[in-house]
Amino acid sequence: MRLFLKDHLDVIALFLFESVAIALAFRFVDGFASAAGVAYFLFVSVFVLAAFLIVRFMRKRAFYESLEAGADAMEKLLERHGSDPVTAAYVARGRDAYHSYQRRLNERDEEMLRWRTHVMQWVHQMKTPVSVLRLMVQKDPGRIDSFDALCELDRMQGQLDLVLSFVRMERMQADLAIEDVPLKRTVDAVIAKERRLFVQKEVFPVVDIDAGLRVRTDGKWLAFVIEQMLHNAVKYSDAASTIEVGATASDAGVTLSIADHGIGIRERDLPRIFDLYFTGSNGRDHDQSSGIGLYVAKHVLDELGHGIEVESKLGAGTCMRITL
């Protein structure tokens, strides 16, 4: 009630001043026969003012009570419109702003949750190569197999690069450099970088791409995507198997394919393989997946405007096709 009276203090003062002024003016020009007439006029004026304020207060009572209730009653405030059109419009605008703010807070909370989960996944992935290196040192402190050590260091480096890409992908538009990229040279560079992985897993890459074929894209980010696809193919391939990397050009563009002959993906898992932290049945059975690499790769392809489709058969292998 106090807030309502404060809000209408100027109206009350103006009304009383006007009523007194009119009464005095009429008195001086003989508009009222006696002082009783002036008193009656003032009484009627005050009664009309009081009636106006009471009706107005009843129409906006819920609004003022919600304001006086404090910040904890924000939801209740936004649920009440009142019959006054100005109040209803004000509350509706406040509701929109409040819900927009709540959405931003929820998005930030989800982002923080993703980061916490990612850090936990990343730490888990880093523990394995560290444990292997520690075991190698403890087993034979005087002689460490340099190849195995380098393989474990490659795994650590790959996880660090993945974390950096995960961070950068949120603002990757500012880092894009779109140009004509030689596709075969890009694929060969990625395979050369990951040569120890192929040797360690005894998997052999077979590349069939025209040396003159070029695609319009960002070379660095495309190399990252190819690297993630090859990692995934090698991870679930048997020893002595091959991974075929090919490309075909058509009027619609260039299609880059990466096919393995590994364990394949269960049909029920296919729709979710690009979801963040989704490891699927293969990841749980082999404990080799963080559920991050393919998610980042898909995000990068979306930002570049490239498409991807996956074909897989359990026990027969997987083929990923990127439309450039």
Backbone torsions as a table, in degrees:
resi	resn	phi	psi	omega
1	MET	NA	-42.1	-179.3
2	ARG	-61.3	-40.3	178.6
3	LEU	-64.0	-38.9	178.3
4	PHE	-62.6	-45.4	-179.6
5	LEU	-64.7	-39.7	176.8
6	LYS	-62.8	-39.3	-178.6
7	ASP	-66.2	-29.0	-177.0
8	HIS	-109.3	16.5	-178.0
9	LEU	-61.3	-40.3	180.0
10	ASP	-66.7	-37.2	177.9
11	VAL	-65.2	-43.5	-180.0
12	ILE	-63.4	-46.7	-178.9
13	ALA	-62.2	-44.3	179.9
14	LEU	-63.5	-42.3	-178.5
15	PHE	-64.7	-45.2	-179.7
16	LEU	-65.9	-43.0	179.3
17	PHE	-61.6	-44.2	-179.8
18	GLU	-64.2	-41.8	-179.2
19	SER	-64.4	-46.0	179.5
20	VAL	-63.7	-42.1	-179.0
21	ALA	-63.7	-42.7	179.4
22	ILE	-65.8	-41.9	-179.9
23	ALA	-62.2	-44.4	179.6
24	LEU	-66.0	-40.1	-179.8
25	ALA	-63.5	-44.8	178.8
26	PHE	-64.5	-34.1	-179.4
27	ARG	-65.9	-42.1	-176.9
28	PHE	-72.6	-26.4	179.4
29	VAL	-100.4	19.1	178.0
30	ASP	63.7	32.8	177.5
31	GLY	-76.1	-23.9	177.5
32	PHE	-115.1	137.1	-178.0
33	ALA	-72.0	-27.1	-177.3
34	SER	-154.0	173.1	177.3
35	ALA	-64.9	-27.0	178.3
36	ALA	-64.1	-33.8	177.6
37	GLY	-65.6	-39.5	177.0
38	VAL	-63.5	-45.0	-179.5
39	ALA	-62.2	-40.9	179.5
40	TYR	-64.1	-41.3	178.9
41	PHE	-62.2	-44.4	179.7
42	LEU	-65.8	-38.2	178.9
43	PHE	-62.5	-45.7	179.7
44	VAL	-63.2	-40.2	180.0
45	SER	-62.6	-45.7	179.3
46	VAL	-65.2	-37.7	178.5
47	PHE	-63.0	-44.6	178.5
48	VAL	-62.5	-41.9	178.2
49	LEU	-62.0	-45.5	-179.5
50	ALA	-63.2	-41.5	178.7
51	ALA	-63.1	-42.5	178.5
52	PHE	-60.8	-45.7	-178.4
53	LEU	-66.4	-38.9	-179.7
54	ILE	-64.8	-46.7	179.7
55	VAL	-62.3	-43.3	-179.4
56	ARG	-65.7	-38.7	179.6
57	PHE	-66.1	-41.0	-179.9
58	MET	-63.8	-35.1	179.4
59	ARG	-70.3	-30.4	-174.7
60	LYS	-115.3	15.4	-175.3
61	ARG	-59.5	-47.6	-178.2
62	ALA	-60.1	-38.2	-179.5
63	PHE	-63.8	-47.8	-178.4
64	TYR	-69.2	-37.0	177.7
65	GLU	-64.3	-37.7	178.4
66	SER	-66.8	-38.4	178.1
67	LEU	-65.3	-39.2	-179.4
68	GLU	-76.1	-15.5	-176.8
69	ALA	-74.2	-21.2	178.8
70	GLY	104.0	-179.7	-174.0
71	ALA	-65.8	-28.2	-177.2
72	ASP	-66.8	-17.4	-177.8
73	ALA	-97.7	20.1	-177.0
74	MET	-58.1	-44.4	-179.7
75	GLU	-61.1	-41.1	179.0
76	LYS	-65.8	-38.2	178.4
77	LEU	-60.3	-42.5	-176.6
78	LEU	-75.5	-14.0	179.4
79	GLU	-87.6	-12.0	-174.5
80	ARG	-108.1	125.0	-179.0
81	HIS	-95.5	-41.0	-172.6
82	GLY	77.0	168.2	-179.3
83	SER	-91.8	-9.8	178.8
84	ASP	-77.6	125.6	-175.7
85	PRO	-64.4	-36.5	179.7
86	VAL	-66.7	-44.9	178.2
87	THR	-62.1	-43.2	179.8
88	ALA	-61.5	-41.8	178.8
89	ALA	-66.3	-40.4	179.8
90	TYR	-64.4	-44.3	179.5
91	VAL	-65.6	-40.1	179.0
92	ALA	-62.6	-42.3	177.6
93	ARG	-65.1	-41.0	177.6
94	GLY	-64.2	-37.0	178.3
95	ARG	-63.5	-43.8	179.5
96	ASP	-61.7	-44.0	-180.0
97	ALA	-65.6	-40.7	-179.6
98	TYR	-64.6	-45.1	179.6
99	HIS	-66.5	-36.6	176.2
100	SER	-63.1	-42.4	177.9
101	TYR	-64.8	-40.5	178.4
102	GLN	-63.6	-39.6	178.2
103	ARG	-62.8	-42.1	179.0
104	ARG	-64.2	-39.4	177.3
105	LEU	-64.0	-42.7	179.1
106	ASN	-64.1	-40.5	177.7
107	GLU	-63.1	-40.5	178.4
108	ARG	-66.0	-39.6	177.4
109	ASP	-62.7	-42.1	178.3
110	GLU	-64.5	-38.6	178.6
111	GLU	-64.1	-42.7	178.3
112	MET	-64.5	-37.9	177.9
113	LEU	-64.3	-41.3	177.7
114	ARG	-61.2	-41.5	-179.9
115	TRP	-65.4	-42.3	179.1
116	ARG	-62.7	-43.6	178.6
117	THR	-63.8	-41.1	-179.4
118	HIS	-63.3	-42.7	179.2
119	VAL	-61.7	-42.1	178.5
120	MET	-63.2	-43.0	178.1
121	GLN	-63.6	-42.8	-177.5
122	TRP	-64.1	-44.7	178.5
123	VAL	-59.9	-41.2	178.6
124	HIS	-61.4	-41.8	-179.9
125	GLN	-67.7	-35.1	-178.1
126	MET	-75.1	-25.1	-177.8
127	LYS	-65.4	-33.7	-176.4
128	THR	-63.9	-55.0	178.9
129	PRO	-63.3	-33.3	177.7
130	VAL	-64.4	-42.6	179.1
131	SER	-64.4	-39.6	179.1
132	VAL	-64.2	-45.3	178.8
133	LEU	-62.4	-40.2	178.5
134	ARG	-62.9	-42.4	179.6
135	LEU	-64.2	-39.1	178.9
136	MET	-62.8	-41.3	179.6
137	VAL	-67.9	-42.9	-178.7
138	GLN	-67.7	-34.2	-177.6
139	LYS	-69.6	-41.9	-178.5
140	ASP	-148.3	82.4	-175.8
141	PRO	-58.5	-29.2	-176.3
142	GLY	-83.2	-16.9	-176.1
143	ARG	-146.8	114.3	179.4
144	ILE	-113.6	131.0	177.3
145	ASP	-65.5	111.0	-175.0
146	SER	-64.0	-34.8	-178.7
147	PHE	-65.0	-48.4	179.5
148	ASP	-63.1	-39.0	178.8
149	ALA	-63.5	-42.6	178.7
150	LEU	-65.0	-35.9	177.3
151	CYS	-62.3	-42.7	178.8
152	GLU	-67.9	-37.6	176.3
153	LEU	-65.5	-36.0	175.5
154	ASP	-61.3	-40.7	178.5
155	ARG	-62.6	-42.9	178.7
156	MET	-64.3	-43.2	178.9
157	GLN	-62.8	-40.1	178.6
158	GLY	-62.1	-40.2	178.5
159	GLN	-67.6	-38.2	176.9
160	LEU	-64.1	-43.8	178.1
161	ASP	-62.4	-37.3	179.9
162	LEU	-65.8	-40.2	177.6
163	VAL	-62.4	-44.6	179.3
164	LEU	-62.0	-42.2	179.1
165	SER	-66.0	-37.3	178.3
166	PHE	-61.4	-38.9	179.1
167	VAL	-72.1	-45.1	-174.5
168	ARG	-71.5	-24.5	-173.3
169	MET	-66.0	-22.0	179.0
170	GLU	-65.9	-27.5	-179.7
171	ARG	-127.3	34.2	-173.6
172	MET	-70.1	-20.0	178.9
173	GLN	-59.6	-32.9	179.4
174	ALA	-75.4	-12.2	-175.6
175	ASP	-109.0	3.8	-175.6
176	LEU	-77.5	142.9	174.1
177	ALA	-134.5	88.8	-176.3
178	ILE	-79.2	126.9	-179.1
179	GLU	-158.3	174.7	175.5
180	ASP	-78.0	116.7	-174.4
181	VAL	-111.4	128.6	174.8
182	PRO	-69.4	115.5	-171.7
183	LEU	-67.6	-45.7	-177.1
184	LYS	-63.7	-41.2	179.7
185	ARG	-63.2	-38.1	178.9
186	THR	-65.2	-45.1	178.9
187	VAL	-63.3	-44.8	-179.9
188	ASP	-61.5	-38.0	-179.9
189	ALA	-65.6	-40.2	178.6
190	VAL	-66.2	-43.2	179.3
191	ILE	-63.2	-40.6	178.3
192	ALA	-63.4	-39.4	179.0
193	LYS	-64.0	-35.2	-176.7
194	GLU	-101.7	22.8	-174.6
195	ARG	-60.0	-38.8	-178.9
196	ARG	-65.4	-33.2	177.8
197	LEU	-63.4	-43.6	179.2
198	PHE	-64.6	-41.8	-179.4
199	VAL	-66.6	-44.9	-178.7
200	GLN	-61.2	-41.5	-178.5
201	LYS	-86.7	-5.2	-178.8
202	GLU	57.9	42.8	177.4
203	VAL	-115.2	139.9	-172.1
204	PHE	-117.1	123.4	177.8
205	PRO	-81.7	139.0	176.6
206	VAL	-123.3	116.0	-175.2
207	VAL	-107.4	128.5	177.8
208	ASP	-131.5	80.7	-178.1
209	ILE	-134.7	133.7	177.5
210	ASP	-61.4	128.5	-177.2
211	ALA	-62.4	-25.4	-179.0
212	GLY	-90.7	0.5	-177.1
213	LEU	-75.6	126.4	-179.9
214	ARG	-125.7	148.6	179.7
215	VAL	-129.0	151.2	-179.9
216	ARG	-90.8	105.2	-175.8
217	THR	-166.0	-173.3	172.3
218	ASP	-97.6	115.4	-173.7
219	GLY	-61.5	-40.7	-177.4
220	LYS	-66.1	-45.9	-178.5
221	TRP	-72.1	-33.9	176.2
222	LEU	-64.3	-40.5	177.7
223	ALA	-61.1	-38.9	177.7
224	PHE	-61.7	-44.4	-179.9
225	VAL	-62.5	-46.2	179.3
226	ILE	-60.4	-40.3	179.3
227	GLU	-61.4	-42.9	179.3
228	GLN	-65.9	-39.3	178.7
229	MET	-65.9	-41.6	178.6
230	LEU	-67.0	-40.8	177.0
231	HIS	-57.5	-45.4	-178.6
232	ASN	-64.7	-39.1	-179.7
233	ALA	-67.4	-44.7	-179.5
234	VAL	-66.0	-39.6	-175.2
235	LYS	-56.3	-37.8	-174.5
236	TYR	-112.6	23.9	177.2
237	SER	-102.9	150.3	176.5
238	ASP	-80.6	158.1	176.5
239	ALA	-61.2	147.5	178.4
240	ALA	71.2	11.5	176.9
241	SER	-95.6	173.1	-178.3
242	THR	-119.2	157.9	172.5
243	ILE	-123.2	118.4	-177.3
244	GLU	-96.2	127.1	177.1
245	VAL	-116.7	117.8	-177.7
246	GLY	-136.4	170.5	179.4
247	ALA	-149.3	140.2	176.8
248	THR	-129.0	140.6	180.0
249	ALA	-107.9	141.6	177.6
250	SER	-147.5	-179.8	178.7
251	ASP	-63.7	-27.6	-179.1
252	ALA	-79.2	-14.3	-178.7
253	GLY	135.6	-160.7	-178.9
254	VAL	-111.2	133.7	177.6
255	THR	-111.5	117.6	177.0
256	LEU	-97.4	126.5	-178.9
257	SER	-118.2	139.7	176.3
258	ILE	-128.6	111.4	-173.9
259	ALA	-121.0	137.1	175.1
260	ASP	-122.8	170.2	178.9
261	HIS	-119.4	41.2	-176.2
262	GLY	-88.8	-147.7	-171.6
263	ILE	-78.5	-15.1	179.4
264	GLY	77.9	178.0	-177.5
265	ILE	-122.0	135.3	177.2
266	ARG	-63.0	143.3	-175.3
267	GLU	-58.8	-36.7	-178.0
268	ARG	-70.4	-20.1	-179.5
269	ASP	-88.2	-20.6	-173.5
270	LEU	-54.5	-45.7	-177.5
271	PRO	-64.7	-13.8	-172.9
272	ARG	-115.6	6.4	-173.2
273	ILE	-66.2	-19.4	179.0
274	PHE	-98.6	6.4	176.5
275	ASP	-76.1	145.2	-179.7
276	LEU	-63.9	130.9	177.9
277	TYR	68.0	10.1	176.6
278	PHE	-82.9	120.6	-179.1
279	THR	-105.3	-23.1	177.6
280	GLY	69.9	-175.2	-179.0
281	SER	-64.8	-38.9	-179.3
282	ASN	-63.9	-42.8	-180.0
283	GLY	-63.8	-38.6	179.5
284	ARG	-72.3	-37.3	-178.3
285	ASP	-71.4	-34.5	-174.9
286	HIS	-107.7	-9.4	177.3
287	ASP	52.5	43.6	-179.3
288	GLN	-122.8	0.6	-172.4
289	SER	-112.6	138.6	175.4
290	SER	-99.8	-15.3	-178.6
291	GLY	73.2	23.5	-177.1
292	ILE	-114.7	-43.0	-172.9
293	GLY	-56.1	-50.9	-178.8
294	LEU	-68.2	-32.1	176.9
295	TYR	-62.9	-48.0	179.8
296	VAL	-64.6	-41.4	179.5
297	ALA	-59.8	-43.5	179.4
298	LYS	-65.0	-40.6	178.5
299	HIS	-62.3	-42.8	179.2
300	VAL	-62.4	-45.4	179.5
301	LEU	-61.5	-39.6	177.8
302	ASP	-62.7	-42.4	179.8
303	GLU	-66.0	-34.0	179.6
304	LEU	-80.8	-10.7	-178.6
305	GLY	81.4	19.7	178.5
306	HIS	-99.6	152.7	178.2
307	GLY	-106.2	163.7	177.4
308	ILE	-147.2	141.1	174.1
309	GLU	-137.1	149.9	-174.7
310	VAL	-123.7	133.3	175.1
311	GLU	-124.4	128.1	-176.7
312	SER	-149.0	149.4	175.7
313	LYS	-134.9	128.0	-176.9
314	LEU	-58.3	125.4	179.3
315	GLY	84.8	-4.3	-177.2
316	ALA	-119.3	-18.4	178.4
317	GLY	122.3	-179.7	-175.6
318	THR	-136.5	142.4	175.7
319	CYS	-127.3	124.0	176.7
320	MET	-109.2	129.6	-178.9
321	ARG	-118.3	123.2	179.5
322	ILE	-107.0	123.8	178.8
323	THR	-93.8	115.6	-175.6
324	LEU	-103.8	NA	NA
